[in-house]
Amino acid sequence: MRIRITVEGKGYAEAELDERNPESAKKIYESLPLEGRALLWMEEVYFDIPVTLDYENPSDTASPGDISYWPPGYALCIFFGSTQPYSPVNHIGRVTRNLDLFFSVDEGDRIIIERMD
């Protein structure tokens, strides 16, 4: 399940959804395309999405490139640096190309996520 993450006016990154939380990944993939306005928390970009999921295989830690769903905030999170989750998240994929794009994201930037396959 390959996806493209576009930051309007700044470029795009590519990612693959994986099997760490397969039900969460599948439901989000089936909901694409999605878009939102970027919020920043240290080295994490996140935004609300209209998908409501519960915890599946939650994790307290993240690595650069992890794409995760945060159930308490109904948010999709992209970890691009050393920041760790505020609270447990469901990891659903990893950025595979152009992770550095997220260092240029400003709050309010429009982010569009769509299927590549």
Residue, then its C-alpha position, 0 to 999 in steps of 0.5 A: m500500500r504505497i502512498r504519496i504525501t504532498v505538502e502543497g507548494k513544497g513537494y512530496a514524499e513517498a511512503e508505504l503502509d505496513e503490517r505493524n497495525p494492519e487493521s489501522a493501516k487498511k482503514i486509513y488506506e481505504s479512506l484515501p485521499l485525505e487532507g488536512r492542515a499541518l500542526l507541529w509538535m517538535e519534530e512531528v507533523y500531525f493533523d486530524i483526519p476523519v477516521t476513528l480508530d482504537y488502539e491496535n498494537p500501540s507503541d510508546t516510541a517512534s523512529p524517524g520516518d514512522i507514520s502513525y495514527w494517534p487515537p486520542g486526537y484522531a490524528l495522522c502523525i509523521f515523525f521526521g526527527s527524534t521526537q517521541p509520541y506524546s502518548p501511544v500511537n498505532h504505527i501504520g507505515r514509513v516514509t520511504r522517499n524524501l523524509d527531509l521534506f517535513f523539516s520545511v513544513d510550517e503550521g497550516d500547510r495543506i497536506i494531501i495523502e493519496r494512493m500511489d497504487 
